[in-house]
Amino acid sequence: MFGHGAPAVLSVIPDTFTFAWIVAILFATAWLLDERGLAAGRALAAGTWALFGLFWLSTVPYFAFEHQSYVESILALVGFPASVYAGYLLYDGRASLFTLTRAIAIMLFIYLPFETIPAFTVGGVAVPEPRRILIEVVATQTGALIDLLGYAPEAVTSREGYEAAYSWTLDDGHTVIIHIVLACTGLGSMAIFGGLVAAVEAPLARKLRALAVSIPLIYVLNIFRTTFISVVSGNQYMHWYPDLVMTMFGATDPYRVSFLISDRIMSQLLAVVALIAITFLAVRELPELAVILEDVLYLITGEEHDLTEALDLPREPTNR
């Protein structure tokens, strides 16, 4: 996880998912303490925010050197001071940040089981790990869309041993294999919206409407994304400025250029735009989300924003 020369402090941090579980449990505990009116909840939440910042800092080497993602590296790097600042503001009296605290706890509880629960057997029945189920479903639907577009790559076993990869043979005989992994399923984005919606206090009907306009849209757009990346990478359609791209990403394989452009640049930037647009749709259905968004904007800009007025949201939402 950690690159050579990583700061010594990062070397004592537990593995990524253990660390994430610790953060999730501490956030949830702080939430429960605060619900009971105990001052310890605020102190614990503030301290956990600082820990959450350290978590993001610990992921920077992975995103930068292994995952080769500028977008995720920058977000992880920014996540460190932003999280520490959130903890400071919460401890200093910005109680609205408890809603964001709850949201992050729920996001992690949605996401982490897919990363950490192994396959198991119950009553002689083998139950596959959750990640395998989700990955193979997405891979199957991606393959179906690829077929509809008139392409016919060979379905092969992925590096994880799942039925979740496609092998493309180029005109020069070189084979490019595109793997569908958990990061390709849209789970992270769906967990974000699930956590946000669950964290706010609002009638169930409007929460369900917010989920209805966000989760299915994320899932469908993600299938388009995986199909786009697979087709472009498998056919080398974006083999543009290979020397420059390989230098930018520290890559050595020229056959990865199309993948780096289609995924690490285009898809990730478009994903940010899509999430902003989906957030707008969700907040129209669930105006209570504006409180969380205003806190996030305050962390970024240091200024207060009234999104209820800016987006013309109802100030007294009804159950309709």
N, C-alpha and C positions, 0 to 999 in steps of 0.2 A: 504493500500500500504506500509506503513511504519511499521517496526517492533518495539517492545517495546525497549526503550533506544536509538532510532535513534537520531542522533545529532539534537539539537534544530533548527539549520538552515534549516534542511530538512522539518521541520514541517510547515514552512510558504510557501513552494513551492506549486503551484496549482496542481490539479490532473494531472496524467501522460499525458493524451491526450490533455488537455488544454495547458499544458506546451509545448508539442510537436508542437501544432499548432502555438504557439507564436514563437518558434524557427524557424519553417518553414517560417512564414511570415517575420520575421526579416532577415533571410538569403536571401529571395527573394528580400526584399527591398534593402539590401546591394548590391545585384547583380545589380539591376536596377540603383542604384546610381553610381556604378562603371562604368556601361555601358555608363552613361552620362558624365563620366570623373570627377565626384565629389569626392573629398578626403574623404568626410563623409562616402562614401561606404566602404572604407578600415577600418575606425574606427568602424563602425557599425558591419562589418563582424567579426572583431577581438573580439569585445565585445560579439557577439552572439556565437562565438566559446566557450568562457568561460562559457556562459550560457548553451550551449550544453553539456559541461563537467559536469556542475551541474545536468543537466537532467540525464545523465548516472549514476552519483553518487546516485541520488535519487531512481534509479531502483534497486540498489544492494540488499536492504532488500527483495524486492519482488522476485528477481531471486534466492536469497540464501535460504530464509525461506519458501516462498509460492510455488514457481515454482520448488524448489529443483533441481537447475541446476548449477553444478560446472562450466561448460563451459560458460554459459551466465553470471554467476556471475563474473567470472574472466574478461570476455570481457567488461562488464559494468564498473568494477572497473578500468581497464586499460583505458577505454574510457575517464575518468575524466582528468588525467594528459595529455593524448594524445591530447584531444580537447583544453585544455588550452594552450598547447605548440603550437598547430596549429595556434591558435589565435595570439600568440606572434610572431611567424614566419611571419604570414601574415602582421601584423602591422609593422614588422621590414623590410618588403620589399620583401618577397617571394610571388610575384604576382601570380605564377602558382597555388597557393592554392585557388585562386578564382574559378578555375574549379571544385575543390572538393567541394567548398562552394555551387556552383550551383547544383552540383550533389546531395548533401544532401537535399537541398531544394526540388528538384524534387522528390527524393525518398519519402520524407515525404508527399508531395502532392499526390503521388500515393497511399501510404499506409493508411494514416489517414482517408480518406473517408470510407474505409471498417470498421474501428473501431468506427466511430462516427456518420455516417449518419443513422438516424432511418428509420423505415418503414413510408410511407406516402401515401396519397390518392390524385390522380389527376383526376378530372372529374368523380368521382365515381369509379375509378379503383384503387384498392389497389396495391401499389408497395412495395414489401418486402425490408428490409434493405439489402444493398449490401453484408454484411458479411454472411447473411443467404443464399443468392444465391450461393456464392462461397463455403461455408462450405458444403451445401447439395450436390452440384455437386461433390466435392471431396469425400464426404461420399458415394455417389452412386457408383462412379467408384472404390473406395476402396472395397465396398461390392461385386461388380462384379468380381474383381480380387480374392477376398477371395473365392467366389463361384467356380471360375475356378480351384482353388487349392484343391477343394474337401471338404471345410469346410462349415458349415451351421449355423452360429450364428443367433440369432433372431434380426432383425432390430427393434430398440426401439427409443423413443424420448430422445434427449439429455437433459442435465441439462439446456440448454438454450432454450429448447422448440422446437428444430429443429429435422428434420428427419436425425439425424447424429450420431447415436450411435449403437453399437452392443453388445448384451448380450450373454455371453458365460457361459454355465453351466458345471462345472467340475464334475469329477467322484464322488467327495465327496458331491455333491449337492450345493456347493458354487457357487454363480453367480458373474462373473466378467464383468463389463460393461466398454467398451472402447468408449470414447467420441471423436468425431472429432471436433476440435475447430479451430479458425482462424489461430493459430500458426501451425496447421497441413496442411495448404493449400499451403505452399511454397510462399505465398504472399510476405513475407519479403525479401526473396532472389530475387524474380522477381522484386520487387521494387528497390532493390540495382542495378541490372543490367539496369533496365529502366532508373534510374537516371544517372548512369555513361554514358550510351550511349547518352542520350539526352543532357548531359552537354558539351560534347566535340564538337568542330567545325570540321565537316567532311561532305562529300557528303552523301546525304540521302541514296543512294543505299548501301553504306558500313555500315551505321548505321543499316539499315534493316537486312543486312546479320549478323551483330553481334547479333542482337536480335533473329534472326532465329536460331542461334546455341546455344543460352543461355536459352531463356524463355521456349521453348518446352522441352528442356532437363531437366531443373529444375522441370517442372511440372510432367513429366513422372517419374523422379527419386523420386519425392515426393510421388507419388501414390504407388510406390514400398515400400517407407519408411513407410507410414501409414499402408499398408497391412502387412508388416513385424512386426511392433509393435503390431498390432491388433492380428495377429495369435500367436505370441510368448507370449504376455501377456494373451490372452484369453485361452491359453492352458498351461500356466505356464511352458513353455519350458526352461526358463532361471532362474529357481528358484535355483540359485547358491549362496552359502555362505550367506544365508538370514540374519543371525545375523550381519555379517560384513556390508552388504549392507544397512540394516536398520539403523545401527549406523552411517554409512557414510552420509546418507541423512536425518537423524533425523526422520525416518519413524517408524510407529508402526504397520502397517498392512502388514503381511508377504505375502499377495497376491499381493502386489505392487512390490515385488522384481523383477519379470520378466519385468515389465514395466520400472522400474528404470534402469535396465541393458540395455534393448533393446533400450530405448528412450534416457534417460538422459546421458548414457555413449556411447554406440555404435553408435546410429544414429547421435547424435550431433557431435561426433568426425569425423565420416565419412562424415557428411555434410560439415565440414570445408575442408576436402580433396577434396570433389566433387566441391565445389565452387572455389577452387584454380585451379582445372583442367578446369572448365568451363571458368574461367577468361582467362586462356591460350588460349583456343579456340576463345574466343571473341576478344582478343587483336590481334590475327592473322588476323582477318577480319577487325578490326578497330584499327590500330596502335596508333591512337591518345590517346587511353586509357592509353598508357604507361606513359604519363605525370602524370596522377592521381596516378597510381601505384607507380611511382618513389617518389612522394610526401609522400605516405603512408609509403613506405619503409624508407624514410628519418626520418619520425616521430618515427618509431620504432627503427632504428639503429643509427640515427645521422650521417649517411654517405650517400653521393651521389651515385646513381646507374644509369647506362645507360642500361635500359632494351631494348632499340632499338638494341643495339649491342649484348647484352646478349642473346636475343631471335631471333636475326637475322631478325629484322623487317625492312621493307622498310623505308628509311628516307624521301622519297618524295612520299607519297601515291598517287595513281591515282584514277580516278573515276571508274576504271574497277571493 
